[in-house]
């Protein structure tokens, strides 16, 4: 189960064109008087690195819709302990007034194009995205540039969004809460920082705190401009116009420590995330081996309402009589990772299912047939994700934030190259690892971390 990125949708709808704004935006990033003839590169991935280290990646595809993102490697791991929640406020407040446009202007003008402006963030990154018709691209790029590079935080506007942050916290799904607690238990700081605002900081993140975070983290060498359905030369010109400083300080590595965090609540259910150290993205081979291992363990239903087919799913299913939700968990980050599972089940019987699952993971071996099946499932998942313009866009954003951008064929070839020995090496790392737990609910029968190690 991959850790989900958090999305704040700020606007969407349909209306009229804005030729004046299009003309203003066009001056800033390109001089493209007429459409170019289709080239042989129209469906190819193109990547350009500017002198200030800003990366530009795009696939044109002649799509009638354009997707563009300005993404930064600046997630919650970069927050200080005192200011935990800064990226949550940035996410919620993305459409507030900035140096070039008011909150009203951002919302109304993007809405008028029929476009959608959104913000996604996780522990390592934050991405500002716009999706709209290709012939409205200039307007969208203008306001994308404003919200992603021209922030101007005003105290009265920040006070007005406090209720939205409180509402977010009240609506966090229990599975997301368990996975969040797991990260805190496993890493303490850095990757252990929550993607949600600390309750003590709701309403207490100041404009100065936000401006400091942006100045220190929204830098050219941590940024990527990604486009699908966009001419590459136009996007390079646009990227050159962004006012981003070329300075940075690498975050301190997050060390895997291991532990547990438990939130007891009344009821008949418990939701538990259990994991040990996984793979970082520093080694693509190891990261892909862990991705294959997740499919071996069980990445969710392959056949709706079918019987469990993956190794770990079978073990869990045999231990439970009541309905449950289960998925293997694999989260790889730039310098560390987690591998394990998430289980939501009846509180009376969840303990024996957790014990059985951990015992199975400690066995530390997988068969050739399991690996072949898991690789096929992973490739199908990758190809399905890349089968639409939005899927290709999401994949490019994710790859750019990992620091390596590949085309579809290269990624599939890399999966094909993973051997059963590679996956067994990953399984043995899991088997010998130190366990961590994040748990929410009726935890009377949930084992403590010392019982698993």
Secondary structure, DSSP 8 states (H G I E B T S, - for coil): -----EEEEEEE------HHHHHHHHHHH----S-----TTTTS-EEEE-TTS-EEEEE-TT-SEEEEEEEES--GGGS-GGGTTHHHHHHHTTTS-BSS--HHHHHHHHHHTT-EEEEEE-SS-EEEEEEEEGGGHHHHHHHHHHHHH-B---HHHHHHTHHHHHHHHHT--HHHHHHHHHHHHHHSSGGGS-SS--GGGTTT--HHHHHHHHHHHS-GGGEEEEEESS-HHHHHHHHHHS-----------------EEEEE--SSEEEEEEEEE---TT-HHHHHHHHHHHHHH--S-SSTT----SHHHHHHHHH--S--EEEEEEEE-SS-EEEEEEEEEETTTHHHHHHHHHHHHTT----HHHHHHHHHHHHHHHHHHTTSHHHHHHHHHHHHHHT----HHHHHHHHHT--HHHHHHHHHHHHTS--EEEEEE--TTS--HHHH-
